[in-house]
Amino acid sequence: MRGHFERRTCEYDPNLYAPERYRRTCAYDSFVPDPLIDLSIQLPGETAGVVSDAEAAIAELNRSTQPALAPLARLLLRTESIASSKVEGLQVDARSLARAEAKADIGVHPAGTAMEVLANIDAMQLAVEEATAAQDVQLDQIVATHRALMVGSPNEGIAGVIRSTQNWIGGNDYNPCGADFVPPPPELVHALMEDRLYAISRGERPLIRAVRRVSH
């Protein structure tokens, strides 16, 4: 992803419940991605032709096989949810997830990791339905997807809330200094979200938008 790092300072906090070394003033670099609003992608004629053929093939597949593909879509969605949940340290096998889903269908509330992965499936399904039905993707749709994702999780209190504090990956638990990665500062998150939503909703072909998101 293209962007730049901004040097930020974590000020000394005498009230922080942490070892002395983590209460000292320190500096860190926060990554800020470049805006996508003005980004233009020009495809060579041959590539544009391949994209057009691929879109036509996808449209024909959807037209000729619905609703026969619905069970396969659900299976692929479940598989993707299990895989993506592993990134967050949520480990559950397909059989355990199927049992949890069966319990949920009869009104029994699944517990633990399976519940969080089921929420992941529901969130992804909601995202697919919202993206399909809407002309433009809006911030409230992203927030609703996040709310569905966080149902039953230990951090359910932040479901559907755009973050207002700095977060980070790696390092220590008290400040972002020395972290492996520090995302954008909280005051920039809303504008960056709007920029991404504009890029998703702009009038390019869907496959070109997908390439944009993957390559940047």
N, C-alpha and C positions, 0 to 999 in steps of 0.2 A: 504494500500500500504506500502510495506517495504521501509525503508529509514532512514535518519538521519537528524538532524537539524544542521545547521551551524550558528554560531554567527557572525553577521555582524554589522557594525557601520555606522550609517547615520551621516555624518559630519555636523558641524555647517555651515549654509548658511546664511550669512548676507543679501543676495539679495533676499531671498525667500519672496514672498508677502504672509505673514502669521503672525498670532499672535506670539509673542516672544517665547512662550513655544514650538512652533513647529519648530523654527529655531535652537534650541539647539542640540548639539551632543547627540545621543541616540543609543541604541542597540536594535537589533531585531533578531529573529531566522528564518532563511530561510530553508524551507524543500527541501531536495535533495533526490529523490527516488533512490533506489539501481538499478544498471544495470540489464537488463534482458538477456544480451548476454550469460552469463554463467549459467543462471537458468535452471535447469533440472527438469522436472515433470515426475515422474514414476507412472503410473496408475496400480492398481491391475488388474489381468486378467479379473475378472468379470466386472469391470468398463470399461475396454478397449472394451469388447464385447458389452456392452450397447452403447458405443460411435459409434462403427462400425455399429450396427443395426440402430441407429438414422441417421447416414450419408447416409446409403443405402435408408432409408425411404424418406429422403429429396430429394435425387437424383431421386428416382422414382416419387415422387410428381412433381418435376420440369419437368421430361421427359414426363409424361402422361397428364399434365394439361395445358401446355403452348399452346397458349397464353391466355387461359381462365382465368388464375390467374392475368393477368396484371391489370384489373380494381381493383381487391381486393388489389393488391400490392400498387397501387396509393392511395387507401383509407387509408390503414394502414400507408403509408408514411406521408400522410396529418395529420392523428391523432397523430402520433409520433412527427411531427414537431410542432403542436400546444402545445403538452404537454412539449416538451423540451424547447420551447420558453418561457414558463411560468417561467422557472428557471431564465431567464434573465429579468423578469418583463414585458414580452410582452404578453398582454392578448387580445385574439381575439377568437370569437366563430366560429363554423364550417360554419354557414350560411354567416357570414360576409366575411370569407375567401373565400368561394365559389363565392360570388359576386365579390370580388377583382380579383379572378382568371379568371372569365369570362371577366372582363374588360381588363385584361392583354392580353387575347387571341385575342381581337379585336383591340389591339394597344393602349388602354387607360391606362395610367400609374397610378396604384393604389397609394394611399398616406398613410402615417402613418404606424401604426403597422402592418397592413395587408401586406404591401409591404415587411417588414422585415421577416415576417413569410413565405411568398412565396419564398423569397430568401433562407430561411432555407430548404424548400422543394427541391428547385433546387440544393442546395448544397448537400443534402443527396442523391438525385438521381444521381448526378455526382459522388459522392463517391462510390455508389453501382456499377455504370457502370465502373468506373476506376478500382475498386478492382476486378471486374469480368474479365475484359479484360487483366489486367496486370499480368505478371508472378510474379513480385515483386512490392511492394508498394514503390514508391519513394517520396522524399521530395517535388519535384515539383508538384506531384499530391495532396499532402496535402495542399500546398500553393494555388493551383488552386481551391480546395474546399473552402478554407477560403475566397478567392476572391469572389467566387459566393455567399457565405453566407453573405458577408458584403455589397452587392450591395444595394444601396438605404438607408443604415443605416446612422445615424448621424456620425459614425466613419468610413465612407467609405474610408477615406484617408489612413487607415492602412490595407486595404484589401490586402491579399496576402503578408504581410510583417511579418517576424519573429521578435518578439519583441527584442528591444535592451535596454530597461529600466526595472527597477524593478517595479513589480505590487504587489498588495496585496488586501485582502478582509477584510472589517471591519476597525475599528480604525478611523483614521482621514484622511482628504483629502490631507495632505501635506507630510507625510512620513510613512513608514511601521511600525514604533515603536508603539507597542500596538495593532497591527492588529490581527484579529482572525486567519488569515492564510497568510503566505508569500510564494509564489511559488519559484522555483529555481532561483538563480541569472541569469541575462541575458547572461552572458558569458558561461553558461553551457547549455543553451537551445538547441543550434544546436547539440551538442554531444548527449544530451538526446533524441532528436528527432530521430537521426540516430539509436540510440540504440532501440527505440521503433519500428522503421520501420524494423529493422533487426528481431526483435522478431515476428512481424506480418508476415513477409515474409519467415521465416524459414520453413523447410520442415515438420512440424507437421501437424496432421489432423486438419481441420478447427475448429471442435468443441473443440478440446483441446486448440487451440489458443484463442478461445472465452472464455473458462474457465480461461485461464491465465490472460487475460485482465480484467475480472470481479473480480477475486480474488486478483489481485495485483494492 
